[in-house]
Amino acid sequence: MERPTSAASQKSIVVSERLQDLVQLFKQRTGRAKDRLIDPDESEEESPSSCEFQLTQPKLHQQPFIHQSSIHPFHVSCTVYLIYVLWLFFVTCAWNWNVWLIPVRWAFPYQTPENIHWWLLADYFCDAIYIIDIVIFQPRLQFVRGGDIVVCSANMRENYMSTQRFKMDVLSLLPLDILYFKTGVNSLLRFPRLLKYMAFFEFNDRLEAVMSKAYIYRVIRTTAYLLYSLHCNACLFYWGSDYEGLGSTKWVYNGKGNSYIRCYYFAVKTLITIGGLPDPTTVFEITFQLVNYFVGVFAFSIMIGQMRDVIGAATAGQSYYRACMDSTIKYMSTYRIPREVQNRVKIWYDYTWQSQGMLDERELLNQLPDKMRLDIAVDVNYSIISKVALFQGCDRQMIFDMLIRLKSVVYLPGDYVCKKGEIGREMYIIKAGEVQVVGGPDGKTVFVTLRAGSVFGEISLLAVGGGNRRTANVVAHGFANLFILDKKDLAAILVHYPESQKLLRKKAKKMLTKDKKPEEGQGAAKDAAEVIPPRPETPKLFKAALEVTEKSGIKGTFAKLKETYKAGPLLEVRTTQCNSLTCPPKHTQAKTHIRTLVLHRLWKLGLSSAHIYSPPLLSPLAPPPPCLRPLLCTADPPYPAHWYRRMKTWCLKPPTAP
């Protein structure tokens, strides 16, 4: 389709196209303004603190893994878990009642017809605890099948009944007590109650899981094993003495004093093989003593070895710390490191171990899956990272990935965290302690003190605007524990979060230029220029043609008058300069008056001082230029009086255009 050739049509098309362009430009400017309102980093001013988007610690929604009629520490709350551990404690107490007192009641004459009802009451109370555990608690335990947590009541009951524990629990309640009516109350008939041992070991595992120092309980439990073995041996020794006859020989118990204490003393000397005991005389005594020695050697060796393992596991961390420190000291001594440096290294080892309980926590966390490491890092470090203004508004998953990369470093008093001018490759977050920003001529002037929760060096991570060099010295004021985020780690994270990378760069540029004041009206002019672009510059050829046109015709005449009018103030300055010339006293007043009149006359005519030397312009005037030249430009001796009269006449003459 051809464009119309008429002038009106062409003008209409041009105007229409220009209006469409203006509409598009206005839409673009509106979109940019909208982006600045939505994105706080594009705004010219800081948004109010109440409106800033701040990262908040995520609230993990607990999924309903717990059935209302089930308990198990897979995904249960801490309260339910502790309740279950408390119940296992009661079951363990009932089991220990049977384990410790059944041998005592069988061997020693502590169960009498006078107190038999108290013994039976305690026995059946423990049986009731067994029954409650089998009927109520154990069938309501969740279990894992194919990776899924089963919470169905019927399935949980069926699973418990199919386990070995259910069979042992049922056997532990074997009702042999009905034989009391035939044999009397014999504690050996309650021996099946000892088959409830699985509850005891489960309680040990659960209790160690909730204790912060589980090795203490392990030491107590190992000691209890040793005491129980001595307890059983004491019961057997009293039974053997009663079988042989109390006091019948020197080897057996003579029946004097506290029977349990004396028999227990014999068991200690026998199992630990201390010696100093009477020699057995009968075959029974010799056999009994041989078994005691044989069991004592192995049992006591096992107990000692287990105790060593427990204590060794409890002090494994400190042993590793000592080994590392000794190796480092040996290395420094080999290479003759200065004593001052060696002392600082020792101080670092001591403080790191006392404050953290380990030298490198990352070695411990590396054994855990990434998800668990993330959970620990969120609980420990998220509150600190969320205070960093540079990371506010970034992707939350990016923050989580960053938490895993943080490294904990301890600085000694006086250590330089970073120095002025060096390349910045880390960002520092103060976990504990204080650091000082120092400088000045002597390098000791403290500019600011940063405390726990403060952050510095974050700009160097992005190196925006040449900000990758340190601008000041940062020194640890005391012992300072800092988190360090390496630049390489951040770059590896930002590869997967391009939007957060753009946001961080915008914030970094803004932090670098926040102290620079923008030029007045710069923003408005920028927007206006985007919508209505400036008129293009006039070509030089057209400028030359316009200058020639302006110098000719009526317009050129008026332009010259305009230039001479602008030169009027310059003449006044020239008058002042001429008035300062020296003249004889009797002619000074007259000459000054005449000079002022002449200059005023020239100004009214639209002439400048240069016209004085132009005869064609002054030809219609009187007197001729030679009369004006000495008056205006020289300070010669007094002139004739007729010169002053001719000047006065010329100045009072009506002006005529040149």
BELLINBEL-V555158 format. One record per residue. RES is the residue in one letter. PHI is phi in degrees with one decimal (999 if undefined). PSI is psi in degrees with one decimal (* if undefined). D_FIRST is the distance of its C-alpha to the first C-alpha in whole Angstrom. Layout:
((RES,PHI,PSI,D_FIRST) (RES,PHI,PSI,D_FIRST))
This chain:
((M,999,125.7,0) (E,-81.7,146.6,4) (R,-76.8,142.4,7) (P,-63.7,147.1,9) (T,-96.5,-10.4,12) (S,-70.2,151.1,15) (A,-64.9,-39.9,17) (A,-64.3,-41.1,18) (S,-66.7,-41.7,14) (Q,-63.0,-41.9,14) (K,-62.6,-40.0,18) (S,-63.6,-41.5,17) (I,-66.4,-42.6,14) (V,-61.6,-44.2,16) (V,-63.3,-41.3,19) (S,-63.6,-45.2,17) (E,-62.8,-39.3,17) (R,-65.9,-38.9,20) (L,-64.9,-40.0,22) (Q,-63.0,-40.9,20) (D,-62.4,-40.7,22) (L,-63.8,-39.8,25) (V,-62.3,-43.9,25) (Q,-62.7,-41.0,25) (L,-65.2,-40.3,27) (F,-65.0,-39.0,30) (K,-63.1,-42.9,29) (Q,-62.7,-41.5,30) (R,-66.7,-37.0,33) (T,-63.9,-40.5,34) (G,-63.2,-39.9,35) (R,-66.2,-39.2,37) (A,-64.4,-38.7,39) (K,-63.9,-41.6,39) (D,-62.4,-37.6,40) (R,-67.8,-33.2,43) (L,-71.8,-37.0,44) (I,-76.4,-44.8,45) (D,-91.9,111.4,46) (P,-64.5,-20.9,49) (D,-79.3,-13.6,49) (E,-92.8,-8.9,45) (S,-73.3,151.3,47) (E,-77.1,-27.4,48) (E,-117.8,159.1,52) (E,-71.0,137.1,54) (S,-74.4,154.5,54) (P,-60.7,150.4,57) (S,-63.1,-28.1,59) (S,-73.7,-17.1,59) (C,-104.1,-4.0,56) (E,-71.6,143.8,56) (F,-83.1,116.5,55) (Q,-118.4,143.4,58) (L,-72.0,135.1,59) (T,-118.3,150.5,62) (Q,-65.5,127.7,64) (P,-65.4,140.1,63) (K,-96.7,113.0,65) (L,-77.9,119.2,66) (H,-78.3,121.7,66) (Q,-74.7,124.5,69) (Q,-79.8,149.0,69) (P,-76.7,68.1,71) (F,-77.1,-20.4,73) (I,-89.6,119.6,76) (H,-76.7,150.8,77) (Q,-66.0,-15.5,79) (S,-121.5,34.9,82) (S,-143.2,152.3,82) (I,-141.6,133.9,83) (H,-173.1,140.0,82) (P,-80.1,46.2,81) (F,-83.3,-61.4,78) (H,-134.6,37.4,75) (V,-89.4,165.3,78) (S,-74.0,164.5,78) (C,-64.0,-34.6,81) (T,-65.4,-46.2,83) (V,-63.5,-39.2,83) (Y,-63.4,-43.9,84) (L,-66.7,-34.3,87) (I,-63.9,-41.8,88) (Y,-66.3,-39.5,88) (V,-64.4,-38.7,90) (L,-63.8,-39.1,92) (W,-66.0,-39.9,93) (L,-62.0,-30.5,94) (F,-63.8,-42.2,96) (F,-66.3,-39.9,98) (V,-63.7,-40.1,98) (T,-65.5,-38.4,99) (C,-63.2,-41.9,102) (A,-63.9,-39.6,103) (W,-66.9,-41.3,103) (N,-66.0,-31.3,105) (W,-58.3,-45.5,108) (N,-72.0,-38.7,109) (V,-66.5,-42.1,108) (W,-85.9,-34.6,111) (L,-96.8,-21.6,113) (I,-61.2,-46.7,114) (P,-63.9,-36.7,116) (V,-65.8,-45.7,117) (R,-67.7,-27.4,119) (W,-78.2,-37.7,120) (A,-93.1,-47.6,122) (F,-92.7,152.2,123) (P,-84.7,53.9,125) (Y,-92.8,-17.3,123) (Q,-96.3,112.3,122) (T,-122.3,163.1,125) (P,-60.1,-24.3,126) (E,-72.8,-33.3,126) (N,-113.2,13.6,122) (I,-63.4,-32.6,121) (H,-67.6,-32.4,119) (W,-69.4,-38.5,117) (W,-64.4,-43.2,116) (L,-67.0,-36.8,115) (L,-62.8,-43.1,113) (A,-67.1,-37.6,111) (D,-62.8,-47.8,110) (Y,-74.2,-24.2,109) (F,-66.4,-41.1,107) (C,-65.7,-36.7,105) (D,-63.7,-36.9,105) (A,-63.3,-38.4,103) (I,-63.2,-40.5,100) (Y,-59.8,-44.8,100) (I,-65.1,-42.7,99) (I,-62.3,-39.5,97) (D,-64.8,-39.4,95) (I,-73.7,-37.8,95) (V,-86.1,-38.4,94) (I,-104.6,-51.4,92) (F,-82.0,-53.4,90) (Q,-63.1,-38.5,90) (P,-70.5,-6.8,88) (R,-106.9,16.1,85) (L,-86.2,131.6,84) (Q,-72.1,159.2,81) (F,-148.2,166.7,80) (V,-105.6,130.2,77) (R,-132.9,113.5,77) (G,63.7,29.4,74) (G,87.7,-7.4,73) (D,-104.4,144.8,72) (I,-87.5,119.2,75) (V,-88.3,127.5,76) (V,-121.3,4.2,77) (C,-73.3,133.2,78) (S,-62.8,-43.5,82) (A,-64.6,-41.9,83) (N,-66.9,-38.4,82) (M,-66.2,-39.8,83) (R,-66.4,-42.2,87) (E,-64.9,-38.8,86) (N,-65.1,-41.2,85) (Y,-65.7,-39.5,88) (M,-71.3,-16.6,91) (S,-94.7,0.6,90) (T,-92.7,163.5,90) (Q,-68.2,-28.2,94) (R,-65.5,-37.5,94) (F,-63.0,-40.1,94) (K,-65.0,-42.1,97) (M,-67.6,-35.6,99) (D,-66.8,-37.9,99) (V,-68.4,-41.6,100) (L,-65.3,-30.8,103) (S,-66.7,-19.9,104) (L,-103.0,22.2,104) (L,-58.2,122.2,107) (P,-80.3,66.9,110) (L,-78.5,-3.2,113) (D,-67.6,-17.6,114) (I,-67.9,-16.3,116) (L,-76.2,-7.2,118) (Y,-58.6,-31.2,120) (F,-69.0,-19.3,122) (K,-103.6,-41.9,123) (T,-103.2,-6.7,123) (G,85.9,176.6,123) (V,-75.5,102.4,120) (N,-116.6,120.9,120) (S,-66.0,-21.3,117) (L,-66.0,-22.9,116) (L,-68.8,-13.2,115) (R,-95.8,11.9,112) (F,-60.0,-33.0,111) (P,-58.4,-19.9,108) (R,-63.6,-18.4,106) (L,-73.9,-11.2,105) (L,-74.3,-1.0,103) (K,-85.2,26.6,100) (Y,-67.6,-23.0,100) (M,-62.7,-33.4,96) (A,-65.6,-34.9,95) (F,-64.6,-46.3,97) (F,-70.0,-34.0,95) (E,-65.6,-39.2,92) (F,-62.6,-39.4,93) (N,-60.4,-44.6,93) (D,-65.1,-43.9,90) (R,-66.8,-39.4,88) (L,-68.3,-40.9,91) (E,-64.3,-29.7,90) (A,-70.0,-28.5,86) (V,-98.1,-8.9,86) (M,-88.3,139.5,89) (S,-76.4,-28.9,88) (K,-124.8,77.8,91) (A,-69.2,-22.0,91) (Y,-65.3,-25.4,94) (I,-64.7,-44.5,96) (Y,-66.8,-34.4,96) (R,-64.7,-39.9,97) (V,-64.4,-43.2,100) (I,-63.3,-42.6,101) (R,-65.8,-41.0,101) (T,-65.2,-39.0,102) (T,-63.9,-37.7,105) (A,-65.1,-36.0,106) (Y,-60.2,-43.5,106) (L,-65.3,-42.9,108) (L,-65.5,-35.3,110) (Y,-69.4,-37.9,110) (S,-64.0,-39.4,111) (L,-66.7,-35.9,114) (H,-62.6,-46.8,115) (C,-64.3,-38.5,115) (N,-67.1,-35.6,117) (A,-65.4,-40.2,119) (C,-65.0,-41.3,119) (L,-66.4,-37.3,120) (F,-65.8,-39.8,123) (Y,-68.0,-39.4,125) (W,-63.4,-41.8,124) (G,-65.3,-38.7,126) (S,-65.0,-39.8,129) (D,-68.7,-34.1,130) (Y,-67.8,-41.1,130) (E,-78.6,-24.8,132) (G,111.2,121.0,134) (L,-63.0,125.1,133) (G,76.8,9.6,136) (S,-70.8,-32.6,137) (T,-134.9,174.2,136) (K,-73.2,-23.3,135) (W,-76.7,-35.4,132) (V,-79.7,167.3,131) (Y,-70.2,134.5,130) (N,-86.7,-2.4,133) (G,84.8,8.4,132) (K,-101.3,150.6,133) (G,71.7,-165.1,130) (N,-74.9,117.0,126) (S,-63.2,-41.9,126) (Y,-68.7,-42.2,122) (I,-65.5,-42.7,122) (R,-67.7,-40.8,125) (C,-67.9,-33.9,123) (Y,-68.3,-37.0,120) (Y,-62.7,-41.7,122) (F,-62.1,-40.6,123) (A,-65.1,-38.3,120) (V,-64.2,-46.0,118) (K,-67.4,-29.0,121) (T,-79.5,-51.9,121) (L,-69.0,-35.6,117) (I,-85.3,-3.0,116) (T,55.0,48.6,119) (I,-73.9,-37.8,121) (G,91.7,-174.8,125) (G,82.3,17.7,128) (L,-97.9,155.3,128) (P,-63.2,147.9,132) (D,-75.9,137.6,132) (P,-69.3,149.2,131) (T,-114.0,-40.1,135) (T,-89.1,167.6,134) (V,-64.1,-41.1,131) (F,-61.2,-43.8,129) (E,-65.8,-40.9,129) (I,-65.6,-44.1,128) (T,-62.5,-44.7,126) (F,-60.6,-43.1,124) (Q,-68.7,-36.9,124) (L,-62.4,-44.7,123) (V,-62.2,-39.6,120) (N,-61.0,-46.7,119) (Y,-64.4,-42.7,119) (F,-63.7,-47.8,117) (V,-67.4,-37.8,114) (G,-63.1,-41.8,115) (V,-61.9,-48.5,114) (F,-74.3,-43.5,111) (A,-64.8,-45.0,110) (F,-67.8,-36.4,110) (S,-64.3,-41.1,109) (I,-63.1,-42.0,106) (M,-65.0,-42.8,106) (I,-64.3,-42.1,106) (G,-64.7,-40.3,103) (Q,-66.9,-38.5,101) (M,-63.8,-39.8,102) (R,-63.7,-40.9,101) (D,-64.2,-40.2,97) (V,-65.0,-47.1,97) (I,-67.5,-37.6,98) (G,-63.9,-40.1,96) (A,-66.6,-34.1,93) (A,-69.4,-31.2,93) (T,-108.0,18.8,94) (A,-64.2,-40.4,91) (G,-63.4,-44.8,89) (Q,-67.7,-34.1,91) (S,-64.9,-39.8,93) (Y,-64.6,-39.7,89) (Y,-62.6,-43.3,89) (R,-65.0,-40.7,92) (A,-64.8,-42.4,92) (C,-64.8,-42.2,88) (M,-65.9,-42.5,90) (D,-63.8,-39.9,93) (S,-65.5,-39.7,91) (T,-66.5,-42.8,89) (I,-63.5,-39.7,92) (K,-63.8,-40.0,94) (Y,-63.7,-45.0,90) (M,-66.5,-35.5,91) (S,-68.7,-35.6,94) (T,-63.9,-41.5,94) (Y,-95.1,10.4,91) (R,55.3,51.6,93) (I,-69.2,141.9,91) (P,-54.7,148.1,92) (R,-61.2,-35.5,94) (E,-62.9,-42.3,92) (V,-66.5,-39.4,89) (Q,-62.4,-40.3,91) (N,-64.3,-39.2,92) (R,-66.5,-36.1,88) (V,-65.4,-41.5,87) (K,-63.9,-41.4,90) (I,-62.5,-40.2,89) (W,-62.9,-43.9,86) (Y,-60.7,-46.6,87) (D,-63.1,-47.8,89) (Y,-67.8,-40.3,87) (T,-62.6,-41.2,84) (W,-69.5,-40.8,87) (Q,-69.6,-35.1,88) (S,-84.1,-35.6,85) (Q,-110.5,-20.6,83) (G,74.8,7.0,85) (M,-160.3,160.6,84) (L,-88.5,-38.9,82) (D,-140.1,106.1,79) (E,-70.6,-20.1,78) (R,-68.8,-29.2,75) (E,-63.4,-36.8,77) (L,-73.4,-42.2,78) (L,-74.3,-22.8,75) (N,-65.1,-19.3,73) (Q,-76.4,-16.0,76) (L,-90.4,156.5,74) (P,-64.1,160.9,70) (D,-60.3,-38.1,67) (K,-63.8,-42.9,67) (M,-69.2,-38.3,71) (R,-62.9,-37.2,70) (L,-65.6,-42.9,67) (D,-60.6,-42.2,69) (I,-66.5,-42.6,72) (A,-65.0,-37.0,69) (V,-64.5,-44.2,68) (D,-66.2,-33.1,71) (V,-89.3,-43.8,72) (N,-113.6,-9.8,69) (Y,-65.4,-38.1,67) (S,-62.7,-28.0,68) (I,-80.1,-45.3,68) (I,-65.1,-34.5,65) (S,-65.7,-16.6,63) (K,-85.0,-9.7,64) (V,-77.5,117.5,62) (A,-64.0,-29.0,59) (L,-65.2,-31.2,57) (F,-99.7,1.6,57) (Q,-73.7,130.7,57) (G,94.5,-6.0,53) (C,-80.5,169.3,53) (D,-60.5,133.2,53) (R,-65.9,-35.9,57) (Q,-66.7,-32.2,57) (M,-64.5,-39.0,56) (I,-63.2,-40.5,59) (F,-63.6,-42.9,61) (D,-63.1,-32.1,61) (M,-71.6,-33.3,62) (L,-62.5,-35.4,65) (I,-69.1,-26.6,66) (R,-85.4,-7.0,66) (L,-68.2,138.8,68) (K,-118.0,137.3,71) (S,-95.1,128.1,74) (V,-133.0,140.0,76) (V,-106.4,130.9,79) (Y,-112.8,139.3,79) (L,-83.5,161.9,83) (P,-57.9,129.1,84) (G,89.9,-6.4,83) (D,-72.1,140.1,80) (Y,-82.0,117.8,77) (V,-72.5,-44.6,74) (C,-152.6,154.6,72) (K,-117.6,152.6,72) (K,-64.7,132.7,70) (G,94.0,-16.2,68) (E,-78.7,158.8,68) (I,-71.6,128.3,65) (G,-88.3,118.7,64) (R,-120.8,2.1,64) (E,-138.4,156.6,65) (M,-113.1,141.3,65) (Y,-116.1,136.1,68) (I,-125.0,124.3,69) (I,-80.1,116.1,72) (K,-87.6,-43.0,74) (A,-153.6,147.6,78) (G,96.3,-168.8,79) (E,-137.4,149.9,78) (V,-130.5,154.8,76) (Q,-123.8,138.7,76) (V,-92.1,115.7,73) (V,-118.9,160.7,76) (G,-176.4,-148.1,75) (G,89.1,178.4,76) (P,-60.4,-40.5,78) (D,-91.4,-4.6,81) (G,72.7,16.2,78) (K,-121.3,0.6,81) (T,-75.0,124.6,79) (V,-88.2,116.3,78) (F,-84.4,-44.1,74) (V,-156.9,152.0,74) (T,-113.8,124.6,75) (L,-103.2,134.3,73) (R,-114.7,-172.7,75) (A,-57.8,134.2,74) (G,95.7,-12.0,71) (S,-80.3,157.8,69) (V,-131.4,140.6,67) (F,-148.7,154.8,66) (G,84.7,11.3,64) (E,-72.7,-25.9,61) (I,-67.7,-33.3,59) (S,-67.3,-17.7,60) (L,-66.7,-30.7,59) (L,-103.4,-18.2,55) (A,53.5,49.2,56) (V,-90.1,132.1,53) (G,64.7,32.6,53) (G,73.2,20.9,56) (G,-88.9,23.9,58) (N,-89.5,5.3,60) (R,-110.5,143.5,63) (R,-70.2,140.4,66) (T,-103.8,-3.3,66) (A,-158.7,166.0,70) (N,-91.3,135.3,73) (V,-119.8,123.1,73) (V,-122.2,140.0,77) (A,-72.2,123.5,79) (H,-74.4,-40.2,81) (G,-136.2,-150.2,83) (F,-72.7,121.2,83) (A,-122.8,127.4,79) (N,-104.6,115.0,77) (L,-118.5,146.6,74) (F,-93.2,137.7,71) (I,-121.0,130.5,69) (L,-114.1,116.7,65) (D,-77.1,149.0,64) (K,-64.5,-37.3,61) (K,-65.5,-39.4,60) (D,-63.9,-42.7,61) (L,-64.5,-40.7,58) (A,-63.8,-38.8,56) (A,-66.2,-30.8,57) (I,-76.0,-44.1,56) (L,-67.1,-17.0,53) (V,-59.6,-33.2,51) (H,-92.1,-3.5,51) (Y,-132.7,75.6,50) (P,-64.4,-34.9,47) (E,-65.7,-42.7,46) (S,-65.7,-33.1,50) (Q,-64.7,-42.3,49) (K,-63.1,-42.0,47) (L,-64.3,-40.8,49) (L,-64.7,-39.6,52) (R,-66.8,-38.3,50) (K,-62.9,-44.3,48) (K,-66.2,-38.4,52) (A,-64.3,-42.9,53) (K,-63.5,-39.0,51) (K,-66.5,-39.1,52) (M,-68.4,-29.9,56) (L,-74.8,-31.3,55) (T,-108.3,12.3,54) (K,-69.9,-23.6,55) (D,-86.2,-9.4,58) (K,-86.8,127.4,55) (K,-84.4,127.5,54) (P,-70.8,151.9,50) (E,-65.5,149.2,49) (E,-66.5,129.0,49) (G,74.2,10.3,46) (Q,-68.8,-40.7,44) (G,-66.7,-43.2,43) (A,-65.9,-41.3,41) (A,-64.4,-35.0,40) (K,-65.2,-45.7,38) (D,-65.9,-39.5,37) (A,-65.2,-38.6,35) (A,-67.7,-29.7,34) (E,-70.3,-33.2,32) (V,-86.4,-49.0,30) (I,-113.5,97.0,30) (P,-66.3,153.1,30) (P,-67.2,152.7,32) (R,-69.4,136.5,31) (P,-64.2,152.0,31) (E,-67.8,142.2,34) (T,-68.8,133.8,34) (P,-60.7,153.6,34) (K,-64.4,-34.1,37) (L,-62.6,-42.6,37) (F,-68.2,-35.0,35) (K,-62.6,-42.7,39) (A,-63.3,-41.1,41) (A,-64.3,-40.1,39) (L,-65.9,-38.1,40) (E,-64.4,-40.4,43) (V,-64.8,-40.4,44) (T,-65.6,-39.6,43) (E,-67.1,-28.4,45) (K,-81.7,-7.7,48) (S,-116.4,157.0,47) (G,78.1,-169.3,48) (I,-63.0,-38.4,49) (K,-62.8,-36.5,47) (G,-66.7,-38.1,49) (T,-62.6,-46.8,52) (F,-65.2,-32.0,51) (A,-65.4,-39.1,50) (K,-65.9,-42.0,54) (L,-60.6,-38.5,56) (K,-63.8,-40.2,54) (E,-66.2,-41.7,55) (T,-67.8,-33.2,59) (Y,-65.5,-39.0,59) (K,-67.9,-25.4,58) (A,-81.5,-3.4,61) (G,-56.0,-51.8,63) (P,-57.5,-30.7,64) (L,-65.5,-33.9,65) (L,-66.6,-37.1,67) (E,-62.4,-40.0,69) (V,-63.4,-41.9,70) (R,-61.9,-36.2,71) (T,-62.3,-42.8,73) (T,-62.8,-40.3,75) (Q,-65.2,-40.8,75) (C,-67.3,-34.1,77) (N,-63.8,-25.5,79) (S,-78.5,-5.2,80) (L,-70.9,146.1,82) (T,-80.7,137.5,86) (C,-138.6,162.1,88) (P,-59.6,148.4,91) (P,-58.9,-39.3,92) (K,-76.5,-16.1,93) (H,-108.6,-4.7,90) (T,-64.8,-46.8,87) (Q,-64.5,-45.2,87) (A,-66.0,-42.8,86) (K,-65.2,-39.0,84) (T,-64.5,-41.9,82) (H,-64.5,-44.5,81) (I,-65.5,-40.4,80) (R,-62.6,-41.0,78) (T,-62.9,-42.8,76) (L,-64.2,-39.6,76) (V,-64.1,-46.7,75) (L,-65.3,-39.3,72) (H,-63.3,-38.5,71) (R,-63.3,-45.8,71) (L,-62.9,-37.3,69) (W,-66.0,-39.3,66) (K,-66.0,-33.3,66) (L,-76.4,-6.3,65) (G,79.1,21.4,62) (L,-104.9,158.5,64) (S,-109.5,176.6,65) (S,-64.1,-22.0,68) (A,-69.9,-24.0,67) (H,-71.2,-12.8,67) (I,-62.6,-31.2,70) (Y,-93.7,13.4,70) (S,-110.7,94.3,68) (P,-57.9,-38.1,70) (P,-60.7,-34.8,68) (L,-75.8,-30.4,66) (L,-99.4,6.5,70) (S,-60.8,-38.7,71) (P,-75.5,-1.5,71) (L,-102.8,160.8,73) (A,-129.7,140.5,77) (P,-80.9,175.4,79) (P,-68.7,168.4,77) (P,-56.2,-36.2,75) (P,-57.0,-24.2,79) (C,-74.6,-28.5,80) (L,-85.5,-28.4,77) (R,-61.4,-51.5,77) (P,-67.0,-27.4,81) (L,-71.9,-39.8,80) (L,-90.9,-27.5,77) (C,-120.1,-4.3,77) (T,-126.5,168.3,81) (A,-130.5,48.3,84) (D,-74.9,175.3,86) (P,-59.2,171.9,90) (P,-58.4,142.3,90) (Y,-94.0,165.8,89) (P,-60.0,153.9,90) (A,-67.1,-28.5,90) (H,-67.9,-21.6,89) (W,-66.9,-39.8,85) (Y,-68.4,-36.1,85) (R,-67.5,-43.5,86) (R,-64.4,-36.6,83) (M,-64.2,-44.2,81) (K,-63.2,-42.8,81) (T,-62.4,-41.5,81) (W,-67.4,-35.8,78) (C,-72.8,-32.4,76) (L,-83.3,-6.4,77) (K,-71.1,141.1,75) (P,-57.7,142.1,72) (P,-71.0,143.8,69) (T,-125.2,135.0,67) (A,-63.6,141.5,64) (P,-70.4,*,64))
